[in-house]
C-alpha cells in the first residue's frame, strides 16, 4: 500500500537509559550521541506519566504531517454583512427568515485576490498593490476565479438564529445541516471552556496549486455571536457568526494493519507557525472527523482509537509527531469508551451512599449526566434531557445526575433547579474542594460539562458524549438498543 506520509516505526527493547554494563563508563568517555539519547529519555521521564513509560516497550511511531490548511490564507473570521439581503439569485434551498444575509469565507487568500483581478473585479493597479503587500507569487495560482471560499447563510426568525454553511460548495443550502441557536443564551453557552460544544463543519473548497486546482477541505467551528468590530448597526451584529478554523496539519500511519489518521493544530493563535506543542486527535482512517465527540489531547496525554491506546510524546515545530501505540486491553478499567467503569460511589443530598455498580447489577443500563448549576450549556440542555428521560423504559435504564459544584451556594442553586425543572432522577453531589482519587469525575476523567456517559449492564462504558450534539447521539443509541418507549 502506497503511503502518503512517511512513517518510521521501531521497537524499543533496551533499558530506558541504554547503559547496561556492570561498571558504567566515566562521563568523559560517553560520546556525544549517547549523551543526547540519555538527555532525551530523561526529558521523557519528566513530561510523561507511567502509562507513557510502559508504552516505550510498545510501538513508537514517528509521523510526518502535511499542511492541510494555512489559517493565514483565510479572509473574514466574522460574517459581517454589508447589506441586508433577502434573496440572492445564485443561492437556493435556504429557509425564509425575518432577516437574512449571505457572506463568503475566503480560504485561499492569494488565489481570491488574483482571481478577482483576472475576472476584472479589480484593476491591475489594485492587484499590484495587494501583491506587494502580501508577497503573492502568481506562478502558484490559476488565472481565473475558483471556489476558494465557502458561503454562509445567517437568518433571524423570532428569537432563533439559523446558520447554514454551504459545506459542499454547490450554492444549494438545502443539502447542508441547519443549526439553530437561541439568541438570548447563545453567547453564554458557547464561550470559554464551552467553545468546543459549538458546531464543527467540514467544508470543501478549491485550492490553487502550481500544477492546477486541487480539491481541498478544512473544518470550521461556528460560534453564533459577535467577536469582531466595525458593524454598521445592531442588525449586522446580530447576524454575525464568528468562524474558527480547526485542523491545520494532517497525516496517516499504520499500526498492526490498521490505518489511522492524525490531525493537529497549534494550541493558540499566537503560535500559528509553531507545532511544537499542538492539540492532537487520532482516529481510524475511514471515520469522518468529528471534534464534537473527542476532546483533543496535548503532549503527555493519551487517547483510545481503534484497537490501540496512543500516547502523545512530542512534536517538532514543523509537525513531526512521536507517538506510542499500545494494544488496547478490553478489560482495562477507566473512563474511556469500551473501558470497564471503576467502582463509582457517590452521596446524595441526604448523605446516603449510592453505588452505581449496584444499579447495573439489576440488569439496567445507567446514563450518567455530569452537570453543574454554573454551567450554561448544562442548564440549556435540561429540557432535552428531561424529554429523553420521559421517553426511556424505566425498567431498562436509570439516569443519575452528577452535580459538580464549587461551593454550597452552588448546590443550593442546583437543588432549586432540580425542583423547578422537575428532574425526577437520582442526583449525587461532588464538590471541587473535596475531590479525591475515588471521586466520580476524577475516576472517569471528566473535565467538560455537560458530559453524558452510558454504562452497559456489564459495567462497560458504551458512550461518552458532550453537549447538545452528544445528547442527540445518546438518544439515537438508546433507540438502537430498544430502550425508548416511542
Beta strands, then each sheet from edge to edge (+ up, - down):
strand 1: 7-11
strand 2: 59-64
strand 3: 66-67
strand 4: 99-106
strand 5: 149-157
strand 6: 160-165
strand 7: 178-182
strand 8: 200-209
strand 9: 212-223
strand 10: 242-245
strand 11: 249-255
strand 12: 258-265
strand 13: 279-284
strand 14: 302-305
strand 15: 308-315
strand 16: 320-327
strand 17: 345-347
strand 18: 353-355
strand 19: 365-371
strand 20: 397-405
strand 21: 426-431
strand 22: 451-455
strand 23: 461-466
sheet 1: 1+ 2- 16+ 15- 14+
sheet 2: 3+ 11- 12+ 13-
sheet 3: 4+ 5- 6+ 7-
sheet 4: 8+ 9- 10+
sheet 5: 17+ 18-
sheet 6: 21+ 20+ 19+ 22- 23+
end
